[in-house]
Amino acid sequence: MSEDRVRPSGRSRGYLTRRTFLRAVAGAVGALLAGGVGVMWYGLVFEPDWIEVTRVKVRVASLPRAFVGLRLAHITDLHFGWFVGAAEARAAVEAVLALRPDLVAITGDLVSRLTEVEARIINDELSRLTAPLGVYVILGNHDHWSNAEGVAELIAGAGLTLLRNASAVIEQDGQALYVAGVDDVWERKADLSLALDGVPRDGRAILLAHEPDFADEAAKDRRVAVQLSGHSHGGQVRLPGRGAIRLPRLGRKYAYGLFTVGTMALYVNRGIGVAFPPIRLNCRPEVTLLELAPA
């Protein structure tokens, strides 16, 4: 028995054939894939090397007059290792030096591993950092996980001042400002009372603490005027309307930027390097220039 097949002689303009539909879907998928590849390329190759210089005015109560207008360059989380090498280190150092700061602070995680390669980067590149009032460094959790004593030795060899639960005094025109640093909070090495031991009761201190959420503890001591931190990388990947998709422990409350915690100012820098996965999206690496002003 034969079967008559009837084909329509024409279709309305709104009619969509299966072939047309599949072509449209294939085109959309192709566009999405191409867009995804573009985003991945941008996040893996372009943005991680695109340093942003952020200028911030920080108001400090009872700031000694001699330090009004002090310009402090802050970098953090260099993460020399698998994904960050000499070229990235050189770019960060040159960005800092171009600002001509009075003081430089590095708030930990200099390395993700420590081999002869990373040692050479610290010797060759970080040793170039200089400022009239000094360059001060603390250790982060990755420095401890790699080789804390080895990193500490390299910091000293580069001519930088390492603060491990210690402080240094800066004097200008007969007035004093203190720079204090705690050892790593994650590794339970931080001792705030020891770090501030040399700061008088009426003194004002800038505290370097790798993990930003330590601010809740630091703010209890009124000698701490400003805390500078890193650790969070700002999340590395930030989505519009949502923010960071992932933040590390001790870096979730204060992800990045300027905060007021009690009477203390807190600035959290997004960092220079990356942790795994080695991608940045809407979260450029950062060099911060902070200017101190009276509250």
Secondary structure per residue as TSV (DSSP state, phi and psi in degrees):
chain	resnum	aa	ss	phi	psi
A	1	M	-	360.0	126.3
A	2	S	-	-81.1	156.2
A	3	E	-	-119.7	123.2
A	4	D	-	-75.7	131.7
A	5	R	-	-109.4	123.0
A	6	V	-	-109.8	120.6
A	7	R	-	-102.8	137.2
A	8	P	-	-65.0	141.1
A	9	S	S	-79.0	-14.9
A	10	G	-	-167.0	161.7
A	11	R	-	-128.4	149.7
A	12	S	-	-69.8	161.5
A	13	R	T	-62.9	-23.8
A	14	G	T	-85.3	-3.7
A	15	Y	-	-77.2	133.1
A	16	L	-	-116.7	115.7
A	17	T	-	-75.2	162.3
A	18	R	H	-61.0	-40.3
A	19	R	H	-64.1	-43.4
A	20	T	H	-63.4	-41.0
A	21	F	H	-62.0	-45.8
A	22	L	H	-65.1	-36.9
A	23	R	H	-63.5	-41.0
A	24	A	H	-64.3	-43.7
A	25	V	H	-63.5	-44.8
A	26	A	H	-60.6	-40.2
A	27	G	H	-64.5	-42.4
A	28	A	H	-65.1	-44.1
A	29	V	H	-62.8	-42.4
A	30	G	H	-60.3	-42.2
A	31	A	H	-64.4	-41.3
A	32	L	H	-64.5	-42.7
A	33	L	H	-63.6	-43.3
A	34	A	H	-62.6	-42.3
A	35	G	H	-63.9	-40.6
A	36	G	H	-63.6	-41.6
A	37	V	H	-62.5	-40.6
A	38	G	H	-63.3	-43.0
A	39	V	H	-64.5	-43.4
A	40	M	H	-62.4	-42.2
A	41	W	H	-61.7	-45.6
A	42	Y	I	-59.9	-46.6
A	43	G	I	-71.9	-29.6
A	44	L	I	-88.6	-36.1
A	45	V	I	-109.0	-42.2
A	46	F	I	-90.9	-60.8
A	47	E	G	-62.5	-37.0
A	48	P	G	-60.1	-19.8
A	49	D	G	-103.1	3.1
A	50	W	-	-99.4	84.8
A	51	I	-	-71.2	134.0
A	52	E	E	-107.2	130.9
A	53	V	E	-95.0	117.8
A	54	T	E	-105.9	126.7
A	55	R	E	-105.8	126.7
A	56	V	E	-133.6	133.0
A	57	K	E	-96.8	125.2
A	58	V	E	-112.5	122.0
A	59	R	E	-92.0	128.7
A	60	V	E	-123.3	123.5
A	61	A	T	-69.1	140.0
A	62	S	T	58.1	33.9
A	63	L	-	-70.0	125.2
A	64	P	-	-56.1	136.8
A	65	R	G	-57.2	-33.4
A	66	A	G	-64.1	-17.2
A	67	F	G	-109.8	7.5
A	68	V	T	-64.8	127.3
A	69	G	T	89.4	1.0
A	70	L	-	-57.4	135.8
A	71	R	E	-111.7	118.7
A	72	L	E	-119.2	123.3
A	73	A	E	-92.9	132.2
A	74	H	E	-124.0	123.1
A	75	I	E	-129.9	162.1
A	76	T	-	-161.8	166.5
A	77	D	-	48.8	57.7
A	78	L	-	-70.4	-36.2
A	79	H	-	53.4	47.8
A	80	F	B	-58.8	132.0
A	81	G	S	161.0	-129.9
A	82	W	S	-63.3	-37.3
A	83	F	S	-113.0	-9.8
A	84	V	-	-129.8	124.3
A	85	G	-	-125.7	-156.2
A	86	A	H	-64.0	-37.4
A	87	A	H	-64.0	-43.9
A	88	E	H	-67.4	-38.5
A	89	A	H	-62.0	-44.2
A	90	R	H	-62.7	-41.4
A	91	A	H	-63.2	-41.5
A	92	A	H	-66.1	-44.5
A	93	V	H	-62.6	-43.6
A	94	E	H	-65.8	-35.6
A	95	A	H	-63.9	-39.9
A	96	V	H	-66.9	-49.0
A	97	L	H	-62.1	-33.6
A	98	A	H	-64.3	-22.8
A	99	L	H	-81.2	-15.8
A	100	R	-	51.2	55.9
A	101	P	-	-74.5	161.4
A	102	D	S	-78.4	-27.5
A	103	L	E	-151.6	148.5
A	104	V	E	-125.1	137.0
A	105	A	E	-125.5	134.3
A	106	I	E	-120.7	117.3
A	107	T	E	-102.5	50.1
A	108	G	S	92.7	174.0
A	109	D	-	54.8	56.6
A	110	L	-	-68.1	-32.1
A	111	V	B	-131.3	156.1
A	112	S	S	-103.1	-18.7
A	113	R	S	-153.8	165.8
A	114	L	-	-132.3	104.0
A	115	T	S	-124.0	-174.3
A	116	E	H	-61.0	-29.9
A	117	V	H	-64.9	-50.0
A	118	E	H	-67.4	-36.3
A	119	A	H	-61.1	-41.0
A	120	R	H	-67.1	-36.7
A	121	I	H	-63.0	-44.8
A	122	I	H	-62.6	-44.9
A	123	N	H	-64.0	-43.2
A	124	D	H	-84.4	-35.4
A	125	E	T	-104.1	-53.3
A	126	L	G	-66.4	-25.6
A	127	S	G	-65.4	-15.7
A	128	R	G	-79.3	-15.4
A	129	L	-	-68.8	131.2
A	130	T	-	-149.5	150.1
A	131	A	-	-157.5	148.2
A	132	P	T	-54.7	-35.9
A	133	L	T	-101.5	5.9
A	134	G	-	108.9	165.5
A	135	V	E	-121.7	120.6
A	136	Y	E	-118.0	139.4
A	137	V	E	-135.0	144.5
A	138	I	E	-125.3	168.4
A	139	L	-	-95.8	152.3
A	140	G	-	-116.9	-178.8
A	141	N	H	-62.6	-37.2
A	142	H	H	-70.3	-29.5
A	143	D	H	-64.3	-41.2
A	144	H	H	-66.8	-41.1
A	145	W	H	-69.2	-25.1
A	146	S	H	-85.7	-60.9
A	147	N	H	176.3	86.6
A	148	A	H	-59.1	-43.5
A	149	E	H	-69.7	-35.3
A	150	G	H	-65.9	-42.4
A	151	V	H	-64.7	-41.9
A	152	A	H	-60.1	-41.4
A	153	E	H	-64.9	-39.7
A	154	L	H	-67.6	-38.2
A	155	I	H	-60.9	-46.5
A	156	A	H	-63.1	-41.2
A	157	G	H	-65.0	-26.0
A	158	A	T	-83.1	-0.3
A	159	G	T	81.9	18.3
A	160	L	-	-100.6	157.6
A	161	T	E	-97.1	114.7
A	162	L	E	-91.8	128.9
A	163	L	-	-112.0	108.5
A	164	R	S	-117.0	93.8
A	165	N	S	55.3	50.4
A	166	A	E	-148.4	170.2
A	167	S	E	-138.4	162.5
A	168	A	E	-132.8	148.6
A	169	V	E	-105.2	138.9
A	170	I	E	-114.4	129.0
A	171	E	E	-120.6	134.1
A	172	Q	E	-144.9	131.2
A	173	D	T	50.2	39.3
A	174	G	T	77.3	6.2
A	175	Q	E	-115.6	158.7
A	176	A	E	-125.6	143.9
A	177	L	E	-133.7	144.3
A	178	Y	E	-113.8	143.6
A	179	V	E	-115.6	118.7
A	180	A	E	-118.1	153.5
A	181	G	E	-141.4	135.1
A	182	V	-	-99.4	147.7
A	183	D	-	-69.3	176.7
A	184	D	-	-64.5	132.8
A	185	V	T	-74.1	-44.2
A	186	W	T	-54.8	-43.4
A	187	E	T	-83.5	7.7
A	188	R	T	58.7	38.4
A	189	K	-	-103.5	-6.4
A	190	A	-	-75.8	136.4
A	191	D	-	-137.9	94.0
A	192	L	H	-64.7	-41.1
A	193	S	H	-62.9	-38.4
A	194	L	H	-69.5	-40.4
A	195	A	H	-61.4	-33.6
A	196	L	T	-97.8	8.8
A	197	D	T	-57.6	-34.1
A	198	G	T	-89.5	4.1
A	199	V	S	-97.9	121.2
A	200	P	-	-64.8	163.9
A	201	R	T	-59.1	-32.5
A	202	D	T	-99.3	12.1
A	203	G	-	-79.0	162.6
A	204	R	-	-120.2	131.4
A	205	A	E	-127.8	144.4
A	206	I	E	-97.9	120.2
A	207	L	E	-102.4	129.6
A	208	L	E	-99.4	120.1
A	209	A	-	-140.6	120.7
A	210	H	S	-58.5	-49.6
A	211	E	S	-86.9	121.5
A	212	P	G	-65.8	-30.9
A	213	D	G	-69.0	-7.4
A	214	F	G	-65.7	-12.4
A	215	A	H	-56.9	-34.7
A	216	D	H	-62.0	-32.7
A	217	E	H	-80.5	-44.7
A	218	A	H	-62.4	-36.0
A	219	A	T	-66.5	-15.0
A	220	K	T	-70.6	-21.1
A	221	D	S	-100.6	114.0
A	222	R	T	-68.8	-9.5
A	223	R	T	-71.2	-23.5
A	224	V	E	-82.4	108.4
A	225	A	E	-86.9	-36.6
A	226	V	E	-141.7	137.5
A	227	Q	E	-115.4	133.9
A	228	L	E	-113.7	132.9
A	229	S	E	-142.8	171.0
A	230	G	-	-138.2	-119.9
A	231	H	S	75.4	-46.1
A	232	S	S	-78.5	-22.3
A	233	H	G	59.0	15.3
A	234	G	G	68.2	4.3
A	235	G	G	100.7	-16.7
A	236	Q	S	67.3	-46.6
A	237	V	B	-119.9	119.9
A	238	R	E	-123.8	127.7
A	239	L	E	-100.1	141.2
A	240	P	T	-56.9	131.8
A	241	G	T	80.3	-9.8
A	242	R	T	-121.4	-36.7
A	243	G	E	88.0	-150.9
A	244	A	E	-65.5	136.2
A	245	I	S	-85.6	-17.9
A	246	R	-	-155.7	135.1
A	247	L	-	-132.7	147.5
A	248	P	-	-79.3	161.4
A	249	R	T	-56.6	141.0
A	250	L	T	71.0	11.8
A	251	G	S	-138.5	24.9
A	252	R	S	-98.2	-28.0
A	253	K	S	-79.0	-39.4
A	254	Y	S	-123.0	92.6
A	255	A	-	-77.2	-49.2
A	256	Y	S	-168.0	158.6
A	257	G	E	101.6	-166.1
A	258	L	E	-98.8	132.1
A	259	F	E	-132.4	159.2
A	260	T	E	-114.6	122.0
A	261	V	E	-120.1	104.8
A	262	G	T	65.0	-123.9
A	263	T	T	-100.3	4.8
A	264	M	E	-98.7	141.5
A	265	A	E	-89.7	140.7
A	266	L	E	-126.5	129.3
A	267	Y	E	-121.8	128.7
A	268	V	E	-113.3	116.1
A	269	N	-	-88.3	144.3
A	270	R	-	-75.9	-10.9
A	271	G	-	89.6	167.7
A	272	I	S	-99.4	-46.5
A	273	G	S	-91.2	-167.2
A	274	V	-	-136.3	153.7
A	275	A	-	-106.7	172.8
A	276	F	S	-69.9	136.6
A	277	P	S	-75.0	147.9
A	278	P	-	-80.4	63.4
A	279	I	-	-134.8	144.3
A	280	R	-	-127.8	137.2
A	281	L	B	-146.2	119.8
A	282	N	S	57.2	32.6
A	283	C	-	-157.5	68.1
A	284	R	-	-65.2	151.5
A	285	P	-	-61.2	152.2
A	286	E	E	-134.7	138.1
A	287	V	E	-116.0	126.3
A	288	T	E	-108.0	136.2
A	289	L	E	-114.2	110.6
A	290	L	E	-101.2	135.4
A	291	E	E	-114.2	124.6
A	292	L	E	-81.9	135.8
A	293	A	E	-138.2	152.7
A	294	P	E	-68.7	145.6
A	295	A	-	-74.5	360.0
